[in-house]
Amino acid sequence: MKRLNCLYSISFIALLLFCISGFFISIPEHTVFAADTSALIEITGSANPPGFLPALLTVHVGESVTFLNVDPSSVSHTLTTTDNSFTSPSIAAGKEWTVVFKEVGSHEYP
């Protein structure tokens, strides 16, 4: 029982540090994570700069990111990184697409 309490304490401290470290990862309060997804990025469209929420995200190799199209203009979006490391299919309004990052690197998508 003591070991379990210790693990809960460590988990709580880690969660608290994660929440405080908003400098590194900025995820809006209204973000809902899917069960098997590491992070969620909302596609808000060019009429809502910067067009993605959050605009900057850090994930680890093996983690996934889901892009959810919440653009109020109801248009589809296709994401292509500037280094061509990934390209999404057309993501219709209200739909999502998930990518798993298998290599270390920075991936910029306009």
C-alpha contacts under 8 A as a table, 3 or more apart, distances in Angstrom:
res1	aa1	res2	aa2	distance
1	M	4	L	5.15
1	M	5	N	6.29
2	K	5	N	5.11
2	K	6	C	6.19
3	R	6	C	5.02
3	R	7	L	6.29
4	L	7	L	5.08
4	L	8	Y	6.27
5	N	8	Y	5.04
5	N	9	S	6.16
6	C	9	S	5.00
6	C	10	I	6.18
7	L	10	I	5.07
7	L	11	S	6.04
8	Y	11	S	5.00
8	Y	12	F	6.02
9	S	12	F	5.06
9	S	13	I	6.17
10	I	13	I	5.13
10	I	14	A	6.10
11	S	14	A	5.07
11	S	15	L	6.08
12	F	15	L	5.06
12	F	16	L	6.06
13	I	16	L	4.99
13	I	17	L	6.12
14	A	17	L	5.14
14	A	18	F	6.09
15	L	18	F	4.98
15	L	19	C	6.19
16	L	19	C	5.16
16	L	20	I	6.21
17	L	20	I	5.06
17	L	21	S	6.03
18	F	21	S	5.16
18	F	22	G	7.30
19	C	22	G	6.13
21	S	24	F	5.82
21	S	25	I	6.96
22	G	25	I	5.09
22	G	26	S	5.25
22	G	27	I	7.83
23	F	26	S	6.72
24	F	57	L	7.56
24	F	58	T	7.16
25	I	56	L	7.11
25	I	57	L	5.49
25	I	58	T	6.27
26	S	54	P	5.79
26	S	55	A	8.00
26	S	56	L	7.02
26	S	57	L	6.83
27	I	31	T	6.70
27	I	53	L	7.17
27	I	54	P	5.54
28	P	31	T	5.55
28	P	53	L	7.23
28	P	54	P	6.96
31	T	40	L	7.00
32	V	40	L	7.36
33	F	37	T	6.34
33	F	38	S	7.43
33	F	39	A	6.42
33	F	40	L	6.16
34	A	37	T	5.27
37	T	40	L	7.33
37	T	63	E	7.48
37	T	64	S	5.61
37	T	65	V	6.28
37	T	66	T	6.68
38	S	59	V	7.69
38	S	63	E	5.61
38	S	64	S	5.16
38	S	65	V	5.92
38	S	66	T	8.00
39	A	59	V	7.87
39	A	64	S	6.58
39	A	65	V	4.82
39	A	66	T	6.29
40	L	65	V	5.61
40	L	66	T	4.80
40	L	67	F	5.98
40	L	68	L	7.13
41	I	52	F	6.45
41	I	53	L	5.48
41	I	54	P	5.96
41	I	65	V	7.06
41	I	66	T	6.13
41	I	67	F	4.86
41	I	68	L	6.23
42	E	52	F	5.53
42	E	53	L	5.06
42	E	54	P	7.19
42	E	67	F	5.75
42	E	68	L	4.81
42	E	69	N	5.95
42	E	70	V	6.20
43	I	51	G	5.95
43	I	52	F	4.73
43	I	53	L	6.71
43	I	67	F	6.56
43	I	68	L	5.83
43	I	69	N	4.67
43	I	70	V	5.63
43	I	71	D	5.99
44	T	47	A	7.68
44	T	48	N	5.85
44	T	49	P	7.75
44	T	51	G	4.79
44	T	52	F	5.48
44	T	53	L	7.11
44	T	69	N	6.75
44	T	70	V	5.45
44	T	71	D	4.28
44	T	72	P	7.11
45	G	48	N	5.60
45	G	49	P	7.20
45	G	50	P	7.88
45	G	51	G	4.45
45	G	52	F	7.08
45	G	70	V	7.94
45	G	71	D	5.05
45	G	72	P	7.65
45	G	73	S	7.76
46	S	49	P	5.68
46	S	50	P	6.89
46	S	51	G	5.01
47	A	51	G	7.24
48	N	51	G	5.40
49	P	52	F	7.42
50	P	53	L	7.74
50	P	55	A	6.63
51	G	55	A	7.64
52	F	55	A	5.12
53	L	56	L	7.93
54	P	57	L	6.61
59	V	63	E	6.31
59	V	64	S	7.74
60	H	63	E	5.58
60	H	101	F	7.44
60	H	104	V	7.72
61	V	100	V	8.00
61	V	101	F	5.38
61	V	102	K	5.21
61	V	103	E	5.77
61	V	104	V	6.20
62	G	100	V	6.10
62	G	101	F	5.43
62	G	102	K	5.34
62	G	103	E	7.95
63	E	100	V	5.66
63	E	101	F	5.92
63	E	102	K	7.90
64	S	98	T	6.57
64	S	99	V	5.45
64	S	100	V	4.07
64	S	101	F	6.09
65	V	98	T	5.56
65	V	99	V	5.54
65	V	100	V	6.48
66	T	96	E	6.47
66	T	97	W	5.51
66	T	98	T	4.10
66	T	99	V	6.47
67	F	96	E	5.37
67	F	97	W	5.30
67	F	98	T	6.18
68	L	91	I	7.95
68	L	94	G	6.80
68	L	95	K	5.92
68	L	96	E	4.27
68	L	97	W	6.72
69	N	76	S	7.58
69	N	77	H	7.46
69	N	91	I	6.57
69	N	92	A	6.67
69	N	93	A	5.15
69	N	94	G	5.30
69	N	95	K	5.74
69	N	96	E	6.15
70	V	74	S	7.68
70	V	93	A	6.13
70	V	94	G	5.75
71	D	74	S	5.71
71	D	75	V	6.87
71	D	93	A	6.57
74	S	92	A	7.54
74	S	93	A	4.97
74	S	94	G	8.00
75	V	92	A	6.51
75	V	93	A	5.87
76	S	90	S	5.95
76	S	91	I	5.15
76	S	92	A	4.18
76	S	93	A	5.72
77	H	90	S	5.45
77	H	91	I	5.13
77	H	92	A	6.65
78	T	87	T	7.19
78	T	88	S	5.52
78	T	89	P	5.79
78	T	90	S	4.66
78	T	91	I	6.11
79	L	86	F	7.89
79	L	87	T	5.46
79	L	88	S	5.13
79	L	89	P	7.58
79	L	90	S	7.94
79	L	109	Y	6.55
79	L	110	P	7.65
80	T	84	N	6.23
80	T	85	S	7.85
80	T	86	F	5.95
80	T	87	T	4.27
80	T	88	S	6.51
80	T	109	Y	5.88
80	T	110	P	7.54
81	T	84	N	4.94
81	T	85	S	6.08
81	T	86	F	5.93
81	T	87	T	6.63
81	T	107	H	6.02
81	T	108	E	5.30
81	T	109	Y	4.22
81	T	110	P	7.07
82	T	85	S	7.81
82	T	107	H	7.22
82	T	108	E	5.69
82	T	109	Y	5.80
82	T	110	P	7.34
83	D	107	H	7.01
83	D	108	E	7.46
84	N	87	T	6.86
85	S	107	H	7.28
88	S	91	I	7.54
88	S	97	W	7.17
89	P	97	W	7.84
91	I	95	K	5.96
91	I	96	E	6.22
91	I	97	W	6.78
92	A	95	K	5.36
92	A	96	E	7.73
101	F	104	V	7.74
